[in-house]
Amino acid sequence: MQNFTFYSPTKIIFGKDTERNAGQEIVRFGGTRVLLHYGSKSAEKSGLLSRAEASLREAGLYYTKLGGVEPNPILSLVYEGVSLCKKEKIDFILAVGGGSVIDSAKAISIGAKNPDLDVWDDVIAGGKQISEVLPLGTILTIAASGSEMSNSVVITNDKTVVKRGYNNDIVRPRFSILNPELTYTLPTFQTACGCADIMMHSMERFFSVTEGNEVSDMLAVAVFNTVKKYARTAIDKPEDYQSHSEIMWAGSLSHNGITGLGAVNDWATHQMGHEISALFNSAHGAALTALWGSWARFVYKTRPERFAEFGSKVFNLPLTGDSDKDALKAISKTEEFFSSLGLPVGLTELAGKLSEDEVRNLAYRCTYQMKRTIGGFMKLGYDEIFEIYRVASAK
């Protein structure tokens, strides 16, 4: 186990009707003037937005609203939010939605508190580590990204169609409200994509070259197995509280950092997936499942026993002593599971047939124009990334 620092300050308020506590939580954290940030009109139609507004009014808070967040949140709306925060003297942001809304709120919190910096050029794309943001809280409506507890934010520059991620503990929400009932109305495909995202957060950490990291490994496996157990029920029975509650809490744990402590994490599939969702506006979870099997078959020989162990612990596959054979069986079994949820396991399923030029463009973009490598399990440069995309695009 390697040295690590674990910091996860987000207060979690979990359970039925907890969204009604949002206003009082904001007051506890010192907020007085609130930006209520949300996505589509579904938040209005469901009555959730009205309940959030009522909570703010009951707490005596001034608020203004900014909706319109899209899946794969865009920079132009972030700039609009930053300007609104400055105009209205906002001192707290409440994000009502899923990972896209929360990431958009995080980016706005960066720009509003750091007026001398450009939120994209200097921070998200530029990588400058900042020390202050506007505090924010969340009311979560989809279990998926883990952004409600994470230190990460991912934004797409809609002018350049470039998607970038930024990590800094300062962007972690002050509180997050998790009411599993708020996920009942999601389309089944979104529920499946959310489950995939949670599982992939665990897998990006489990598939590591670090040995002797058993506690974190078993936490990652527990998160994966919990989602695997309840995903089908959540899809088939949209109002099953037990399944949605288990998945929602698993989503938060999958990306608050605890499942990867003490080990080198991978994140190659996420990095490659970002380019897919940026160019094709695909659901993040679906982009991940479309790529993972091709990545796994390319890298597994680095440590085949790790994949064999995954198959044993997650799918109860017998260990035959032939690590290569066991690894490939585990990869196939994982793809079978993703397929059983209605998720793609190849890019053709997701985005149609890609030309070689399109595949090369994906690899070029993923390496930041040939300026970086990705991956902790195996270092991947342009040639390796191109090959993974190429194999995935043939499926």
C-alpha positions as CSV (number, residue, x, y, z in Angstrom):
1,M,0.0,0.0,0.0
2,Q,1.4,3.4,-1.0
3,N,1.2,6.6,1.0
4,F,-2.0,8.5,0.7
5,T,-4.0,11.5,2.0
6,F,-7.8,11.0,2.3
7,Y,-10.0,14.1,2.4
8,S,-13.8,13.8,2.0
9,P,-15.5,16.6,3.8
10,T,-19.0,16.5,2.1
11,K,-21.9,16.1,4.5
12,I,-24.4,13.5,3.3
13,I,-28.1,13.9,4.1
14,F,-29.7,10.6,2.9
15,G,-33.3,9.4,2.6
16,K,-36.9,10.3,1.7
17,D,-37.9,13.9,1.6
18,T,-34.4,15.1,2.5
19,E,-34.5,17.7,-0.3
20,R,-36.7,19.8,2.0
21,N,-33.7,20.4,4.2
22,A,-31.6,22.2,1.5
23,G,-32.4,25.7,2.8
24,Q,-31.4,25.0,6.4
25,E,-28.2,23.3,5.3
26,I,-27.2,26.3,3.2
27,V,-27.8,28.6,6.2
28,R,-25.6,26.3,8.4
29,F,-22.8,26.7,5.8
30,G,-23.1,30.5,5.8
31,G,-25.0,31.0,2.6
32,T,-27.3,34.0,2.2
33,R,-27.7,34.6,-1.6
34,V,-28.1,31.4,-3.7
35,L,-27.8,30.4,-7.3
36,L,-30.2,27.6,-7.9
37,H,-28.7,25.6,-10.8
38,Y,-30.5,22.9,-12.6
39,G,-30.9,21.1,-15.9
40,S,-34.0,20.2,-17.9
41,K,-37.7,21.0,-17.4
42,S,-38.1,17.6,-15.8
43,A,-37.0,19.2,-12.5
44,E,-39.9,21.6,-12.8
45,K,-42.5,19.0,-14.0
46,S,-41.6,16.6,-11.2
47,G,-42.1,19.3,-8.5
48,L,-38.6,19.0,-7.3
49,L,-37.6,22.5,-8.2
50,S,-40.7,23.9,-6.5
51,R,-39.7,22.0,-3.3
52,A,-36.2,23.2,-3.5
53,E,-37.4,26.8,-3.9
54,A,-39.8,26.4,-1.0
55,S,-36.9,25.2,1.2
56,L,-34.9,28.3,0.3
57,R,-37.8,30.6,1.0
58,E,-38.5,29.0,4.3
59,A,-34.9,29.5,5.3
60,G,-35.1,33.2,4.4
61,L,-32.7,32.9,1.6
62,Y,-32.5,35.1,-1.5
63,Y,-32.1,33.1,-4.7
64,T,-31.9,33.3,-8.5
65,K,-32.2,30.5,-11.0
66,L,-30.2,29.3,-13.9
67,G,-31.4,26.2,-15.8
68,G,-30.5,24.6,-19.1
69,V,-27.6,22.3,-18.2
70,E,-27.2,19.6,-20.8
71,P,-25.7,16.2,-20.5
72,N,-21.9,16.8,-21.0
73,P,-22.2,20.3,-19.5
74,I,-21.0,23.2,-21.7
75,L,-18.6,26.0,-21.0
76,S,-20.9,28.8,-22.4
77,L,-23.5,28.1,-19.7
78,V,-20.7,28.1,-17.1
79,Y,-19.7,31.6,-18.3
80,E,-23.3,32.7,-18.0
81,G,-23.5,31.4,-14.5
82,V,-20.3,33.2,-13.5
83,S,-21.7,36.5,-14.8
84,L,-25.0,35.9,-13.0
85,C,-23.2,35.1,-9.7
86,K,-21.2,38.4,-9.9
87,K,-24.3,40.4,-10.8
88,E,-26.5,38.9,-8.0
89,K,-23.6,38.8,-5.4
90,I,-24.2,35.1,-5.0
91,D,-22.4,33.4,-2.1
92,F,-23.7,29.8,-2.4
93,I,-24.7,27.5,-5.2
94,L,-27.3,24.8,-5.0
95,A,-27.1,22.2,-7.8
96,V,-30.3,20.3,-8.4
97,G,-29.6,17.4,-10.8
98,G,-27.1,14.8,-11.7
99,G,-23.4,14.9,-12.5
100,S,-23.7,17.3,-15.4
101,V,-25.5,19.9,-13.2
102,I,-23.1,19.4,-10.4
103,D,-20.1,19.7,-12.6
104,S,-21.5,22.9,-14.2
105,A,-22.1,24.3,-10.7
106,K,-18.5,23.4,-9.7
107,A,-17.1,25.2,-12.7
108,I,-19.3,28.3,-12.0
109,S,-18.1,28.2,-8.4
110,I,-14.5,28.3,-9.6
111,G,-15.1,31.2,-12.0
112,A,-17.2,33.3,-9.6
113,K,-14.7,33.1,-6.8
114,N,-11.6,33.7,-9.0
115,P,-12.5,36.7,-11.2
116,D,-8.9,37.3,-12.3
117,L,-8.7,33.8,-13.8
118,D,-10.5,32.4,-16.9
119,V,-12.4,29.3,-15.7
120,W,-11.4,27.4,-18.9
121,D,-8.0,28.7,-20.1
122,D,-6.5,29.1,-16.7
123,V,-8.1,26.4,-14.5
124,I,-10.0,23.5,-16.2
125,A,-7.8,23.3,-19.3
126,G,-4.9,25.2,-17.9
127,G,-4.7,23.1,-14.7
128,K,-4.0,26.0,-12.3
129,Q,-4.6,24.8,-8.7
130,I,-6.9,27.3,-7.0
131,S,-7.5,27.7,-3.2
132,E,-11.1,29.2,-3.2
133,V,-14.5,28.5,-4.8
134,L,-18.0,29.6,-3.9
135,P,-19.4,26.9,-1.6
136,L,-22.0,24.6,-3.1
137,G,-24.5,21.9,-2.1
138,T,-26.3,19.4,-4.2
139,I,-29.7,17.7,-4.5
140,L,-28.9,14.5,-6.5
141,T,-31.3,13.2,-9.1
142,I,-29.3,10.4,-10.7
143,A,-26.8,7.9,-9.2
144,A,-23.9,7.9,-11.6
145,S,-21.0,10.3,-11.7
146,G,-20.3,10.5,-7.9
147,S,-19.7,14.3,-8.4
148,E,-21.8,14.9,-5.3
149,M,-18.8,13.8,-3.2
150,S,-15.9,14.0,-5.6
151,N,-13.0,16.5,-6.2
152,S,-13.5,16.4,-10.0
153,V,-15.3,18.5,-12.6
154,V,-15.6,17.8,-16.3
155,I,-16.7,20.4,-18.8
156,T,-17.0,20.5,-22.6
157,N,-15.9,23.7,-24.4
158,D,-18.8,24.0,-26.9
159,K,-16.8,26.2,-29.2
160,T,-13.9,23.8,-29.7
161,V,-15.7,20.6,-28.8
162,V,-12.9,19.8,-26.3
163,K,-13.8,18.0,-23.1
164,R,-11.5,18.4,-20.1
165,G,-11.5,17.3,-16.5
166,Y,-10.1,19.1,-13.4
167,N,-9.3,17.7,-10.0
168,N,-9.0,19.8,-6.8
169,D,-10.3,19.0,-3.3
170,I,-11.6,22.6,-3.0
171,V,-14.5,21.8,-5.4
172,R,-16.0,19.1,-3.2
173,P,-19.6,20.1,-2.2
174,R,-20.2,21.2,1.3
175,F,-23.3,19.0,1.5
176,S,-25.2,16.6,-0.8
177,I,-28.8,15.5,-0.4
178,L,-29.5,12.0,-1.6
179,N,-33.1,10.9,-1.8
180,P,-33.4,7.7,-3.8
181,E,-37.0,8.5,-4.7
182,L,-35.7,11.3,-7.0
183,T,-34.2,8.7,-9.3
184,Y,-37.5,6.8,-9.9
185,T,-38.5,8.8,-13.1
186,L,-35.3,8.3,-15.0
187,P,-35.5,6.5,-18.3
188,T,-34.2,3.0,-18.0
189,F,-31.2,3.6,-20.3
190,Q,-30.1,6.5,-18.0
191,T,-30.4,4.2,-15.0
192,A,-28.3,1.6,-16.8
193,C,-25.7,4.2,-17.8
194,G,-25.5,5.5,-14.3
195,C,-24.9,2.0,-12.9
196,A,-22.1,1.5,-15.5
197,D,-20.5,4.8,-14.5
198,I,-20.4,3.7,-10.8
199,M,-19.0,0.3,-11.7
200,M,-16.3,1.8,-13.9
201,H,-15.3,4.2,-11.2
202,S,-14.6,1.1,-9.1
203,M,-12.8,-0.7,-11.9
204,E,-10.6,2.2,-12.8
205,R,-9.2,1.9,-9.3
206,F,-9.2,-1.9,-8.9
207,F,-7.2,-2.5,-12.1
208,S,-3.9,-1.3,-10.7
209,V,-0.3,-2.4,-10.8
210,T,0.0,-1.8,-7.1
211,E,0.0,-5.0,-5.0
212,G,-0.8,-5.4,-1.3
213,N,-3.7,-3.0,-1.2
214,E,-6.5,-5.3,0.1
215,V,-8.8,-3.0,2.0
216,S,-9.2,-0.5,-0.8
217,D,-9.5,-3.4,-3.3
218,M,-12.3,-5.0,-1.4
219,L,-14.1,-1.7,-1.0
220,A,-14.0,-1.3,-4.8
221,V,-15.3,-4.9,-5.3
222,A,-18.1,-4.3,-2.8
223,V,-19.2,-1.2,-4.6
224,F,-19.2,-3.1,-7.9
225,N,-21.0,-6.1,-6.6
226,T,-23.7,-4.0,-4.9
227,V,-24.5,-2.3,-8.2
228,K,-24.3,-5.6,-10.1
229,K,-26.8,-7.1,-7.6
230,Y,-29.4,-4.2,-7.8
231,A,-29.0,-2.8,-11.3
232,R,-31.5,-5.1,-13.0
233,T,-34.1,-4.6,-10.3
234,A,-33.7,-0.8,-10.5
235,I,-34.3,-1.0,-14.2
236,D,-37.2,-3.4,-14.1
237,K,-38.9,-1.9,-11.0
238,P,-38.3,1.9,-11.2
239,E,-39.9,2.5,-7.8
240,D,-38.1,-0.1,-5.8
241,Y,-36.6,2.0,-3.0
242,Q,-34.1,-0.7,-1.8
243,S,-32.4,-1.1,-5.1
244,H,-32.2,2.7,-5.8
245,S,-30.9,3.5,-2.3
246,E,-28.1,0.9,-2.6
247,I,-27.1,2.2,-6.0
248,M,-27.2,5.8,-5.0
249,W,-25.0,5.3,-2.0
250,A,-22.6,3.1,-4.0
251,G,-22.4,5.9,-6.5
252,S,-21.2,8.4,-3.9
253,L,-18.7,5.9,-2.4
254,S,-17.4,5.0,-5.9
255,H,-15.9,8.4,-6.5
256,N,-15.1,10.1,-3.2
257,G,-11.7,8.5,-3.4
258,I,-12.0,5.8,-0.8
259,T,-12.0,2.8,-3.1
260,G,-8.6,3.6,-4.7
261,L,-6.5,4.7,-1.7
262,G,-2.9,3.5,-1.6
263,A,-2.7,2.4,-5.2
264,V,-2.0,3.7,-8.7
265,N,-5.3,4.1,-10.5
266,D,-5.8,3.8,-14.2
267,W,-8.5,6.1,-15.7
268,A,-7.6,5.3,-19.4
269,T,-11.1,4.2,-20.3
270,H,-12.5,7.4,-18.8
271,Q,-10.0,9.5,-20.7
272,M,-10.9,7.8,-24.0
273,G,-14.6,7.9,-23.2
274,H,-14.5,11.7,-22.7
275,E,-13.5,12.0,-26.4
276,I,-16.4,9.8,-27.5
277,S,-19.0,11.8,-25.5
278,A,-17.5,15.1,-26.6
279,L,-17.7,14.3,-30.3
280,F,-20.9,12.2,-30.4
281,N,-22.7,13.6,-27.4
282,S,-23.2,10.1,-26.0
283,A,-24.1,9.2,-22.5
284,H,-20.9,8.9,-20.4
285,G,-21.7,5.5,-19.0
286,A,-22.4,4.1,-22.5
287,A,-19.1,5.4,-23.8
288,L,-17.3,3.6,-21.0
289,T,-18.9,0.2,-21.6
290,A,-18.3,0.6,-25.4
291,L,-14.6,0.9,-24.8
292,W,-13.8,-1.1,-21.7
293,G,-13.6,-4.6,-23.2
294,S,-11.2,-3.4,-26.0
295,W,-9.0,-1.6,-23.4
296,A,-9.0,-4.7,-21.2
297,R,-8.0,-7.1,-24.0
298,F,-5.2,-4.8,-25.0
299,V,-3.7,-4.3,-21.5
300,Y,-4.5,-7.5,-19.6
301,K,-1.1,-9.2,-20.1
302,T,0.4,-6.5,-17.9
303,R,-1.1,-8.3,-15.0
304,P,-3.5,-11.1,-16.1
305,E,-3.9,-12.4,-12.5
306,R,-5.6,-9.1,-11.6
307,F,-8.3,-9.7,-14.2
308,A,-8.6,-13.3,-13.1
309,E,-9.1,-12.1,-9.5
310,F,-11.8,-9.7,-10.6
311,G,-13.6,-12.5,-12.4
312,S,-13.4,-14.6,-9.3
313,K,-14.5,-12.0,-6.8
314,V,-17.3,-10.4,-8.9
315,F,-18.6,-13.2,-11.1
316,N,-17.5,-16.2,-9.0
317,L,-15.5,-17.6,-11.9
318,P,-13.2,-20.5,-11.0
319,L,-9.5,-19.9,-11.1
320,T,-8.0,-22.6,-13.3
321,G,-4.3,-21.6,-12.8
322,D,-4.1,-20.3,-16.4
323,S,-4.2,-16.6,-15.7
324,D,-4.5,-15.6,-19.3
325,K,-7.5,-17.8,-19.9
326,D,-9.1,-16.7,-16.6
327,A,-8.5,-13.1,-17.4
328,L,-10.1,-13.3,-20.9
329,K,-13.1,-15.1,-19.3
330,A,-13.5,-12.3,-16.8
331,I,-13.4,-9.7,-19.5
332,S,-16.0,-11.5,-21.6
333,K,-18.2,-12.0,-18.5
334,T,-18.1,-8.3,-17.7
335,E,-19.1,-7.4,-21.3
336,E,-22.0,-9.9,-21.1
337,F,-23.2,-8.2,-17.9
338,F,-23.0,-4.7,-19.5
339,S,-25.0,-6.1,-22.5
340,S,-27.6,-7.6,-20.2
341,L,-28.3,-4.0,-19.0
342,G,-28.8,-2.8,-22.6
343,L,-25.5,-1.1,-22.8
344,P,-23.1,-1.1,-25.8
345,V,-19.8,-3.1,-25.7
346,G,-18.5,-1.6,-28.9
347,L,-18.4,1.8,-30.6
348,T,-20.5,0.7,-33.6
349,E,-23.4,0.0,-31.2
350,L,-22.9,3.5,-29.8
351,A,-22.0,5.8,-32.6
352,G,-22.2,3.8,-35.8
353,K,-19.4,2.7,-38.1
354,L,-16.3,5.0,-37.7
355,S,-13.8,5.7,-40.5
356,E,-10.1,5.2,-39.9
357,D,-9.7,9.0,-40.0
358,E,-12.3,9.4,-37.3
359,V,-10.6,6.8,-35.2
360,R,-7.2,8.6,-35.7
361,N,-8.8,11.9,-34.7
362,L,-10.1,10.3,-31.5
363,A,-6.6,9.1,-30.6
364,Y,-5.1,12.5,-31.5
365,R,-7.6,14.3,-29.3
366,C,-7.1,11.9,-26.5
367,T,-3.4,12.5,-26.4
368,Y,-3.9,16.3,-26.4
369,Q,-2.4,16.5,-29.9
370,M,0.3,14.0,-29.1
371,K,1.4,15.7,-25.9
372,R,0.5,13.1,-23.3
373,T,0.1,9.5,-22.4
374,I,-2.7,8.0,-20.3
375,G,-3.3,5.1,-18.0
376,G,-1.8,3.8,-14.8
377,F,-2.2,0.1,-15.5
378,M,-0.4,0.4,-18.8
379,K,1.0,3.6,-20.3
380,L,-0.8,4.3,-23.5
381,G,0.4,6.7,-26.2
382,Y,-1.1,7.6,-29.6
383,D,-0.4,4.2,-31.2
384,E,-1.9,2.2,-28.4
385,I,-4.9,4.4,-28.0
386,F,-5.6,4.3,-31.7
387,E,-5.5,0.5,-31.6
388,I,-8.0,0.3,-28.7
389,Y,-10.3,2.7,-30.5
390,R,-9.9,0.8,-33.8
391,V,-10.8,-2.6,-32.2
392,A,-13.8,-1.0,-30.3
393,S,-15.0,0.6,-33.5
394,A,-15.2,-2.8,-35.2
395,K,-17.6,-4.1,-32.6
